[in-house]
Amino acid sequence: MIIAVLLIVVIFLIPELPYGLFYFLTMVLIHSGQKILPLMTNRIIHATYELALVLSFHLNFWVYCVMIRSFRSGIKTLFKMARCKEGTFSELEREHTSSQNISYELVGVSERQSEDVEM
C-alpha cells in the first residue's frame, strides 16, 4: 500500500513540479519587468504540461487498479451495479421524476411555441 501511495504522489509531481517552476519563473520575470519567453515557446511548454497531466491521470488509475485490491473490488461492484436491465419504452414513459409536476417558463419562447414543446 505504501508503494502505491508513493507511486501516485510521484506520478502527480512529475508534471506539476516542472510546470510550477516554469510558472513561478514567469511570474518573477513579469514582475521584475524582464523579458519573458516568446509566445510560441510558452504555448509549447503549456501543451506539454497538459499532455503530461492527462497521462498522469490515466497512469494513476492503472496504479490504483494494479496495486490496490479494494479499488479493484469497488470497480467490479460498480460495473455489476451499472448493468442495464431490459425494458421497453412504455415502461420508461410510466416513470415519474421529482420535477414532473413543476411548470417551467421557457425564456424567449412565444406561448404558441411553448405549447408545442409541452405536447
C-alpha positions as CSV (number, residue, x, y, z in Angstrom):
1,M,0.0,0.0,0.0
2,I,2.8,2.4,0.8
3,I,4.4,1.8,-2.6
4,A,1.1,2.6,-4.3
5,V,0.8,5.9,-2.4
6,L,4.4,6.8,-3.3
7,L,3.8,6.0,-6.9
8,I,0.7,8.1,-7.0
9,V,2.4,11.0,-5.4
10,V,5.4,10.7,-7.8
11,I,3.2,10.4,-10.8
12,F,1.3,13.5,-9.7
13,L,4.5,15.5,-9.1
14,I,6.2,14.6,-12.5
15,P,4.1,17.1,-14.5
16,E,3.3,19.5,-11.6
17,L,6.8,20.4,-10.4
18,P,8.4,21.5,-13.7
19,Y,5.3,23.5,-14.6
20,G,5.1,25.1,-11.2
21,L,8.8,26.1,-11.5
22,F,8.1,27.5,-15.1
23,Y,5.1,29.4,-13.8
24,F,7.0,30.8,-10.8
25,L,9.9,32.0,-13.0
26,T,7.4,33.5,-15.5
27,M,5.7,35.5,-12.7
28,V,9.1,36.6,-11.3
29,L,10.2,37.8,-14.8
30,I,6.9,39.6,-15.3
31,H,7.0,41.4,-12.0
32,S,10.7,42.4,-12.4
33,G,10.0,43.9,-15.8
34,Q,12.3,41.5,-17.7
35,K,11.6,39.8,-21.0
36,I,9.7,36.5,-20.8
37,L,9.7,33.6,-23.2
38,P,8.2,34.0,-26.7
39,L,4.5,33.1,-27.1
40,M,5.2,30.0,-29.1
41,T,7.6,28.6,-26.6
42,N,5.1,29.4,-23.8
43,R,2.4,27.5,-25.7
44,I,4.7,24.5,-26.3
45,I,5.5,24.3,-22.6
46,H,1.9,24.6,-21.6
47,A,0.8,22.0,-24.2
48,T,3.5,19.6,-23.0
49,Y,2.3,20.2,-19.4
50,E,-1.3,19.4,-20.3
51,L,-0.3,16.3,-22.1
52,A,1.8,15.1,-19.2
53,L,-1.0,15.9,-16.8
54,V,-3.6,13.8,-18.8
55,L,-1.1,10.9,-19.0
56,S,-0.6,11.1,-15.2
57,F,-4.3,10.9,-14.6
58,H,-4.6,7.8,-16.7
59,L,-1.5,6.3,-15.1
60,N,-2.8,6.9,-11.6
61,F,-6.0,4.9,-12.5
62,W,-3.9,1.9,-13.6
63,V,-1.7,2.2,-10.5
64,Y,-4.9,2.0,-8.4
65,C,-6.2,-1.0,-10.4
66,V,-2.9,-2.9,-10.3
67,M,-1.8,-2.2,-6.7
68,I,-4.9,-1.7,-4.6
69,R,-7.2,-4.7,-4.1
70,S,-10.1,-2.8,-2.5
71,F,-10.2,-0.4,-5.5
72,R,-10.4,-3.3,-7.9
73,S,-13.2,-4.9,-6.0
74,G,-15.0,-1.5,-5.9
75,I,-14.7,-1.1,-9.6
76,K,-16.1,-4.7,-10.1
77,T,-19.0,-3.8,-7.9
78,L,-19.6,-0.6,-9.8
79,F,-19.8,-2.5,-13.1
80,K,-22.1,-5.1,-11.6
81,M,-24.5,-2.3,-10.4
82,A,-24.3,-0.5,-13.8
83,R,-25.6,-3.4,-15.9
84,C,-28.6,-2.3,-17.9
85,K,-31.8,-4.2,-17.5
86,E,-34.0,-4.9,-20.4
87,G,-37.1,-2.8,-20.7
88,T,-39.4,-1.1,-23.1
89,F,-40.0,2.5,-23.9
90,S,-43.6,2.3,-22.5
91,E,-42.0,1.3,-19.1
92,L,-39.9,4.4,-19.2
93,E,-42.9,6.6,-20.0
94,R,-44.6,5.5,-16.8
95,E,-41.6,6.6,-14.7
96,H,-42.1,9.8,-12.8
97,T,-39.5,12.4,-11.8
98,S,-39.4,14.8,-9.0
99,S,-39.7,17.8,-11.3
100,Q,-42.5,16.4,-13.5
101,N,-45.3,18.4,-11.8
102,I,-43.4,21.7,-11.9
103,S,-44.2,24.1,-14.8
104,Y,-41.2,25.9,-16.2
105,E,-41.4,29.1,-18.2
106,L,-39.4,29.0,-21.4
107,V,-37.5,32.2,-21.7
108,G,-37.5,33.8,-25.2
109,V,-40.2,31.4,-26.5
110,S,-43.7,32.6,-27.5
111,E,-46.8,30.9,-25.9
112,R,-47.5,29.1,-29.1
113,Q,-44.0,27.6,-29.3
114,S,-44.2,26.7,-25.6
115,E,-47.4,24.8,-26.2
116,D,-45.7,22.8,-28.9
117,V,-42.9,22.0,-26.6
118,E,-45.2,20.8,-23.8
119,M,-47.0,18.4,-26.2
